[in-house]
Amino acid sequence: MYIIVAYDVDAKRTEIFKKACQVYLTKVQNSVFEGELNEAQLMRLKSDLSGEVKENEKVRIWITSKILTRIRMGKYDQAEDKII
């Protein structure tokens, strides 16, 4: 399944979430990661992130099993082409 994760956390704590997401996903923007995961990886990622979220912080995970079409505008890294 294809996963997109975005988080809005205290600036001093972003590194915690970045490290957790980078284990499974590719960074595409500050606080936004995406990639293909299996069910076990998703469960571990959810567990890792939920254990860190504090009051007034937000983590969003979008899950899709359908084909995702991405439209890019502006500068992007060629490494992003390997994501889909």
N, C-alpha and C positions, 0 to 999 in steps of 0.2 A: 504494500500500500504506500501511497505517496503522502508525505507528512510535511506540513509547514508549521514552524514554531516561531512565535513572536513573544517577547517578554518586555515588561515595563517595570523595572525594579530600581531601587536606590542605586545611584551611580557608583557608590563604593562597593556594591555587591554584584555588579554586572559580570565580573570575571568568574564568579561561581557558576552562573548560568551559562556563560559562554563555554566554559570547559565541559560542562555536562552535555551540552548540545553538540559540541564538536566531536564527541565520541561516536555519534551516530549520523550526524548531518553535516551539510556544507553551509558555511556562512555566506549569505548573499547580500546582507546589509547589516548595519549595526542592529543588534538585537533581533535579527531575523535569520532563521536557518531553514533549510529544506533538504529533502532527500527521500530515498526509498528505504523503508523499514519493514521487517517482518513483525509478527504479533509479539514475540518475546522481546525484541528490541524496544518496541513501543512501550510495553509494560515496564521495562527497566528505566527507560527515559522518563516516563510519567512518575515513577517512584522517586527517581533522583531529583526531579524538579519539585515535586510536591513536598518533599522533605525540606526544601530550602525556602519556599515561598513564605513571606511574612505578611502581616496585615498591611494593607494599602499597596501591595505589589500584585502584579497581574502576569499570568502566563496564559497564552492562547495556543491551542494545538488544533490545526485543521487536518482532517484525514480524508483522503479521496482514493477510491479504487478505480476511478474512471480516468480516461486520458485527460491530461492537463495540457492546455495550450497556454503558453506564456508569450506575452507581447512585451518586448523590451523597448524602452525609450531612453536615450542618453547613453553614457559610457558604461560598459560592463566588461568584466574580466572574461577572457576566452575560456577559462577553466569552468565557468558556469555552464558551458555547452555540454559538459560531461554529466550534468545532473539529471537531465531527462534524455 
